[in-house]
Amino acid sequence: MFPARVRAGAPLALVILALSGCSSAWGCTDTTAERGEAGVRVQVEDTSGRLLGVTAEVVDWRLEPHPQVPSDGDQVRFRYRFDGADEMSGPAVDACAVDEERVALGCQTVYSAEAFGPVGDLTGDDWLAVEHPEQVAEVLLIPNDQSYDGRTCEQDIKDGGGPHPPEPAGVGDQL
């Protein structure tokens, strides 16, 4: 069997493993932020619900054929602006074309880092492909910052976990 010295050191090794996070009882937890109220102009918030000091706004939108695929018919072209965002590591929000009942017809994430303009006033434009463009009543932004993509407990039990943005909005979601 093992000498007494080795057996006596075993409990100490288990304590060290437990304190270092290598035990099987690791307490990793994920939390998901609740989706904020969508609007034409929103205050962007982090995964804890704190305001980032950044405003995202839909400047305008219209239906027209996309120049690269005009045969697909009208799609939603929209312009957006981030005020107070950092050009390099600013936030991202979901933009959704919605019908009169605020049901999403098409959504995608827009990034302040992809918008251009003077520092603090980043303006961009993009397209939303929707199945029934004639049903679009407006384009809304969801205030939750989608730029943070931290690892989940399932992906990394030791270093994952913590707050995460809500699932991105999709077709059929009530906003």
C-alpha positions as protocol buffer text, in pm:
chain_id: "A"
residue {
  index: 1
  type: MET
  ca { x: 0 y: 0 z: 0 }
}
residue {
  index: 2
  type: PHE
  ca { x: 104 y: 366 z: 29 }
}
residue {
  index: 3
  type: PRO
  ca { x: 344 y: 484 z: 296 }
}
residue {
  index: 4
  type: ALA
  ca { x: 181 y: 683 z: 580 }
}
residue {
  index: 5
  type: ARG
  ca { x: 346 y: 1004 z: 462 }
}
residue {
  index: 6
  type: VAL
  ca { x: 172 y: 991 z: 122 }
}
residue {
  index: 7
  type: ARG
  ca { x: -168 y: 918 z: 277 }
}
residue {
  index: 8
  type: ALA
  ca { x: -127 y: 1203 z: 526 }
}
residue {
  index: 9
  type: GLY
  ca { x: -60 y: 1451 z: 243 }
}
residue {
  index: 10
  type: ALA
  ca { x: -367 y: 1347 z: 43 }
}
residue {
  index: 11
  type: PRO
  ca { x: -620 y: 1566 z: 233 }
}
residue {
  index: 12
  type: LEU
  ca { x: -394 y: 1869 z: 185 }
}
residue {
  index: 13
  type: ALA
  ca { x: -378 y: 1802 z: -191 }
}
residue {
  index: 14
  type: LEU
  ca { x: -759 y: 1783 z: -207 }
}
residue {
  index: 15
  type: VAL
  ca { x: -791 y: 2116 z: -26 }
}
residue {
  index: 16
  type: ILE
  ca { x: -547 y: 2277 z: -270 }
}
residue {
  index: 17
  type: LEU
  ca { x: -740 y: 2136 z: -567 }
}
residue {
  index: 18
  type: ALA
  ca { x: -1070 y: 2259 z: -425 }
}
residue {
  index: 19
  type: LEU
  ca { x: -937 y: 2610 z: -365 }
}
residue {
  index: 20
  type: SER
  ca { x: -783 y: 2628 z: -711 }
}
residue {
  index: 21
  type: GLY
  ca { x: -1115 y: 2556 z: -880 }
}
residue {
  index: 22
  type: CYS
  ca { x: -1022 y: 2208 z: -997 }
}
residue {
  index: 23
  type: SER
  ca { x: -1274 y: 2026 z: -785 }
}
residue {
  index: 24
  type: SER
  ca { x: -1586 y: 1867 z: -926 }
}
residue {
  index: 25
  type: ALA
  ca { x: -1805 y: 2104 z: -723 }
}
residue {
  index: 26
  type: TRP
  ca { x: -1709 y: 2416 z: -923 }
}
residue {
  index: 27
  type: GLY
  ca { x: -1982 y: 2677 z: -885 }
}
residue {
  index: 28
  type: CYS
  ca { x: -2010 y: 2816 z: -1237 }
}
residue {
  index: 29
  type: THR
  ca { x: -2335 y: 3006 z: -1304 }
}
residue {
  index: 30
  type: ASP
  ca { x: -2469 y: 3179 z: -1612 }
}
residue {
  index: 31
  type: THR
  ca { x: -2720 y: 3461 z: -1603 }
}
residue {
  index: 32
  type: THR
  ca { x: -2895 y: 3610 z: -1903 }
}
residue {
  index: 33
  type: ALA
  ca { x: -3003 y: 3974 z: -1912 }
}
residue {
  index: 34
  type: GLU
  ca { x: -3367 y: 4046 z: -1977 }
}
residue {
  index: 35
  type: ARG
  ca { x: -3445 y: 4199 z: -2313 }
}
residue {
  index: 36
  type: GLY
  ca { x: -3495 y: 4575 z: -2284 }
}
residue {
  index: 37
  type: GLU
  ca { x: -3777 y: 4781 z: -2433 }
}
residue {
  index: 38
  type: ALA
  ca { x: -3726 y: 4827 z: -2809 }
}
residue {
  index: 39
  type: GLY
  ca { x: -3756 y: 5174 z: -2957 }
}
residue {
  index: 40
  type: VAL
  ca { x: -3648 y: 5403 z: -3236 }
}
residue {
  index: 41
  type: ARG
  ca { x: -3406 y: 5570 z: -2991 }
}
residue {
  index: 42
  type: VAL
  ca { x: -3265 y: 5369 z: -2698 }
}
residue {
  index: 43
  type: GLN
  ca { x: -3008 y: 5408 z: -2422 }
}
residue {
  index: 44
  type: VAL
  ca { x: -2769 y: 5112 z: -2460 }
}
residue {
  index: 45
  type: GLU
  ca { x: -2727 y: 4901 z: -2147 }
}
residue {
  index: 46
  type: ASP
  ca { x: -2475 y: 4637 z: -2046 }
}
residue {
  index: 47
  type: THR
  ca { x: -2553 y: 4281 z: -1935 }
}
residue {
  index: 48
  type: SER
  ca { x: -2621 y: 4405 z: -1581 }
}
residue {
  index: 49
  type: GLY
  ca { x: -2874 y: 4665 z: -1699 }
}
residue {
  index: 50
  type: ARG
  ca { x: -2642 y: 4963 z: -1641 }
}
residue {
  index: 51
  type: LEU
  ca { x: -2649 y: 5239 z: -1900 }
}
residue {
  index: 52
  type: LEU
  ca { x: -2330 y: 5271 z: -2104 }
}
residue {
  index: 53
  type: GLY
  ca { x: -2372 y: 5641 z: -2184 }
}
residue {
  index: 54
  type: VAL
  ca { x: -2441 y: 5552 z: -2547 }
}
residue {
  index: 55
  type: THR
  ca { x: -2759 y: 5626 z: -2742 }
}
residue {
  index: 56
  type: ALA
  ca { x: -2852 y: 5422 z: -3049 }
}
residue {
  index: 57
  type: GLU
  ca { x: -3110 y: 5560 z: -3289 }
}
residue {
  index: 58
  type: VAL
  ca { x: -3278 y: 5467 z: -3617 }
}
residue {
  index: 59
  type: VAL
  ca { x: -3230 y: 5782 z: -3823 }
}
residue {
  index: 60
  type: ASP
  ca { x: -3454 y: 5674 z: -4112 }
}
residue {
  index: 61
  type: TRP
  ca { x: -3565 y: 5373 z: -4311 }
}
residue {
  index: 62
  type: ARG
  ca { x: -3733 y: 5296 z: -4642 }
}
residue {
  index: 63
  type: LEU
  ca { x: -3826 y: 5008 z: -4870 }
}
residue {
  index: 64
  type: GLU
  ca { x: -3624 y: 4967 z: -5187 }
}
residue {
  index: 65
  type: PRO
  ca { x: -3454 y: 4691 z: -5386 }
}
residue {
  index: 66
  type: HIS
  ca { x: -3107 y: 4598 z: -5264 }
}
residue {
  index: 67
  type: PRO
  ca { x: -2859 y: 4705 z: -5535 }
}
residue {
  index: 68
  type: GLN
  ca { x: -2683 y: 4367 z: -5533 }
}
residue {
  index: 69
  type: VAL
  ca { x: -3003 y: 4162 z: -5563 }
}
residue {
  index: 70
  type: PRO
  ca { x: -3270 y: 4386 z: -5717 }
}
residue {
  index: 71
  type: SER
  ca { x: -3462 y: 4081 z: -5839 }
}
residue {
  index: 72
  type: ASP
  ca { x: -3549 y: 4002 z: -5475 }
}
residue {
  index: 73
  type: GLY
  ca { x: -3775 y: 4308 z: -5466 }
}
residue {
  index: 74
  type: ASP
  ca { x: -3803 y: 4559 z: -5187 }
}
residue {
  index: 75
  type: GLN
  ca { x: -3608 y: 4516 z: -4866 }
}
residue {
  index: 76
  type: VAL
  ca { x: -3565 y: 4743 z: -4565 }
}
residue {
  index: 77
  type: ARG
  ca { x: -3280 y: 4991 z: -4590 }
}
residue {
  index: 78
  type: PHE
  ca { x: -3218 y: 5176 z: -4265 }
}
residue {
  index: 79
  type: ARG
  ca { x: -2972 y: 5427 z: -4126 }
}
residue {
  index: 80
  type: TYR
  ca { x: -2869 y: 5426 z: -3763 }
}
residue {
  index: 81
  type: ARG
  ca { x: -2653 y: 5635 z: -3534 }
}
residue {
  index: 82
  type: PHE
  ca { x: -2461 y: 5569 z: -3213 }
}
residue {
  index: 83
  type: ASP
  ca { x: -2397 y: 5878 z: -3000 }
}
residue {
  index: 84
  type: GLY
  ca { x: -2127 y: 5854 z: -2736 }
}
residue {
  index: 85
  type: ALA
  ca { x: -1982 y: 5523 z: -2861 }
}
residue {
  index: 86
  type: ASP
  ca { x: -1616 y: 5431 z: -2891 }
}
residue {
  index: 87
  type: GLU
  ca { x: -1516 y: 5364 z: -3253 }
}
residue {
  index: 88
  type: MET
  ca { x: -1297 y: 5067 z: -3165 }
}
residue {
  index: 89
  type: SER
  ca { x: -1483 y: 4878 z: -2894 }
}
residue {
  index: 90
  type: GLY
  ca { x: -1829 y: 5028 z: -2885 }
}
residue {
  index: 91
  type: PRO
  ca { x: -2155 y: 4844 z: -2834 }
}
residue {
  index: 92
  type: ALA
  ca { x: -2379 y: 4655 z: -3071 }
}
residue {
  index: 93
  type: VAL
  ca { x: -2758 y: 4634 z: -3066 }
}
residue {
  index: 94
  type: ASP
  ca { x: -3022 y: 4433 z: -3248 }
}
residue {
  index: 95
  type: ALA
  ca { x: -3218 y: 4617 z: -3517 }
}
residue {
  index: 96
  type: CYS
  ca { x: -3555 y: 4475 z: -3618 }
}
residue {
  index: 97
  type: ALA
  ca { x: -3813 y: 4558 z: -3882 }
}
residue {
  index: 98
  type: VAL
  ca { x: -4152 y: 4517 z: -3714 }
}
residue {
  index: 99
  type: ASP
  ca { x: -4516 y: 4520 z: -3818 }
}
residue {
  index: 100
  type: GLU
  ca { x: -4789 y: 4737 z: -3665 }
}
residue {
  index: 101
  type: GLU
  ca { x: -4813 y: 4503 z: -3364 }
}
residue {
  index: 102
  type: ARG
  ca { x: -4434 y: 4520 z: -3306 }
}
residue {
  index: 103
  type: VAL
  ca { x: -4378 y: 4162 z: -3417 }
}
residue {
  index: 104
  type: ALA
  ca { x: -4030 y: 4120 z: -3565 }
}
residue {
  index: 105
  type: LEU
  ca { x: -4024 y: 4050 z: -3939 }
}
residue {
  index: 106
  type: GLY
  ca { x: -3644 y: 4049 z: -3964 }
}
residue {
  index: 107
  type: CYS
  ca { x: -3356 y: 4130 z: -3729 }
}
residue {
  index: 108
  type: GLN
  ca { x: -2981 y: 4161 z: -3724 }
}
residue {
  index: 109
  type: THR
  ca { x: -2713 y: 4304 z: -3498 }
}
residue {
  index: 110
  type: VAL
  ca { x: -2558 y: 4639 z: -3589 }
}
residue {
  index: 111
  type: TYR
  ca { x: -2220 y: 4738 z: -3449 }
}
residue {
  index: 112
  type: SER
  ca { x: -2109 y: 5089 z: -3361 }
}
residue {
  index: 113
  type: ALA
  ca { x: -1759 y: 4989 z: -3475 }
}
residue {
  index: 114
  type: GLU
  ca { x: -1898 y: 4943 z: -3829 }
}
residue {
  index: 115
  type: ALA
  ca { x: -2053 y: 5289 z: -3839 }
}
residue {
  index: 116
  type: PHE
  ca { x: -1858 y: 5590 z: -3964 }
}
residue {
  index: 117
  type: GLY
  ca { x: -1861 y: 5953 z: -3864 }
}
residue {
  index: 118
  type: PRO
  ca { x: -1695 y: 6189 z: -3623 }
}
residue {
  index: 119
  type: VAL
  ca { x: -1601 y: 6043 z: -3284 }
}
residue {
  index: 120
  type: GLY
  ca { x: -1910 y: 6027 z: -3067 }
}
residue {
  index: 121
  type: ASP
  ca { x: -2151 y: 6035 z: -3364 }
}
residue {
  index: 122
  type: LEU
  ca { x: -2115 y: 5713 z: -3558 }
}
residue {
  index: 123
  type: THR
  ca { x: -2365 y: 5672 z: -3843 }
}
residue {
  index: 124
  type: GLY
  ca { x: -2414 y: 5363 z: -4056 }
}
residue {
  index: 125
  type: ASP
  ca { x: -2663 y: 5204 z: -4287 }
}
residue {
  index: 126
  type: ASP
  ca { x: -2768 y: 4847 z: -4344 }
}
residue {
  index: 127
  type: TRP
  ca { x: -3036 y: 4623 z: -4490 }
}
residue {
  index: 128
  type: LEU
  ca { x: -3292 y: 4389 z: -4337 }
}
residue {
  index: 129
  type: ALA
  ca { x: -3425 y: 4113 z: -4558 }
}
residue {
  index: 130
  type: VAL
  ca { x: -3788 y: 4042 z: -4473 }
}
residue {
  index: 131
  type: GLU
  ca { x: -4034 y: 3804 z: -4633 }
}
residue {
  index: 132
  type: HIS
  ca { x: -4319 y: 4057 z: -4648 }
}
residue {
  index: 133
  type: PRO
  ca { x: -4173 y: 4408 z: -4673 }
}
residue {
  index: 134
  type: GLU
  ca { x: -4519 y: 4559 z: -4722 }
}
residue {
  index: 135
  type: GLN
  ca { x: -4593 y: 4470 z: -4357 }
}
residue {
  index: 136
  type: VAL
  ca { x: -4305 y: 4677 z: -4214 }
}
residue {
  index: 137
  type: ALA
  ca { x: -4434 y: 4960 z: -3995 }
}
residue {
  index: 138
  type: GLU
  ca { x: -4102 y: 5071 z: -3843 }
}
residue {
  index: 139
  type: VAL
  ca { x: -3748 y: 4972 z: -3754 }
}
residue {
  index: 140
  type: LEU
  ca { x: -3668 y: 4940 z: -3384 }
}
residue {
  index: 141
  type: LEU
  ca { x: -3350 y: 4893 z: -3183 }
}
residue {
  index: 142
  type: ILE
  ca { x: -3321 y: 4677 z: -2872 }
}
residue {
  index: 143
  type: PRO
  ca { x: -3109 y: 4846 z: -2602 }
}
residue {
  index: 144
  type: ASN
  ca { x: -2912 y: 4541 z: -2485 }
}
residue {
  index: 145
  type: ASP
  ca { x: -2543 y: 4552 z: -2579 }
}
residue {
  index: 146
  type: GLN
  ca { x: -2479 y: 4243 z: -2792 }
}
residue {
  index: 147
  type: SER
  ca { x: -2103 y: 4299 z: -2831 }
}
residue {
  index: 148
  type: TYR
  ca { x: -2008 y: 4090 z: -2525 }
}
residue {
  index: 149
  type: ASP
  ca { x: -1975 y: 3724 z: -2614 }
}
residue {
  index: 150
  type: GLY
  ca { x: -1843 y: 3566 z: -2295 }
}
residue {
  index: 151
  type: ARG
  ca { x: -1799 y: 3194 z: -2256 }
}
residue {
  index: 152
  type: THR
  ca { x: -2079 y: 3004 z: -2087 }
}
residue {
  index: 153
  type: CYS
  ca { x: -2042 y: 2745 z: -1810 }
}
residue {
  index: 154
  type: GLU
  ca { x: -2123 y: 2477 z: -2065 }
}
residue {
  index: 155
  type: GLN
  ca { x: -1833 y: 2593 z: -2284 }
}
residue {
  index: 156
  type: ASP
  ca { x: -1583 y: 2647 z: -2001 }
}
residue {
  index: 157
  type: ILE
  ca { x: -1671 y: 2534 z: -1648 }
}
residue {
  index: 158
  type: LYS
  ca { x: -1367 y: 2704 z: -1496 }
}
residue {
  index: 159
  type: ASP
  ca { x: -1356 y: 3042 z: -1670 }
}
residue {
  index: 160
  type: GLY
  ca { x: -1709 y: 3068 z: -1812 }
}
residue {
  index: 161
  type: GLY
  ca { x: -2021 y: 3200 z: -1652 }
}
residue {
  index: 162
  type: GLY
  ca { x: -2142 y: 3538 z: -1547 }
}
residue {
  index: 163
  type: PRO
  ca { x: -2390 y: 3773 z: -1714 }
}
residue {
  index: 164
  type: HIS
  ca { x: -2470 y: 3737 z: -2083 }
}
residue {
  index: 165
  type: PRO
  ca { x: -2683 y: 3943 z: -2323 }
}
residue {
  index: 166
  type: PRO
  ca { x: -3030 y: 3810 z: -2401 }
}
residue {
  index: 167
  type: GLU
  ca { x: -3072 y: 3588 z: -2704 }
}
residue {
  index: 168
  type: PRO
  ca { x: -3071 y: 3798 z: -3023 }
}
residue {
  index: 169
  type: ALA
  ca { x: -3418 y: 3894 z: -3143 }
}
residue {
  index: 170
  type: GLY
  ca { x: -3562 y: 3696 z: -3430 }
}
residue {
  index: 171
  type: VAL
  ca { x: -3856 y: 3672 z: -3666 }
}
residue {
  index: 172
  type: GLY
  ca { x: -4180 y: 3638 z: -3472 }
}
residue {
  index: 173
  type: ASP
  ca { x: -4053 y: 3790 z: -3147 }
}
residue {
  index: 174
  type: GLN
  ca { x: -4289 y: 4041 z: -2988 }
}
residue {
  index: 175
  type: LEU
  ca { x: -4102 y: 4364 z: -2923 }
}
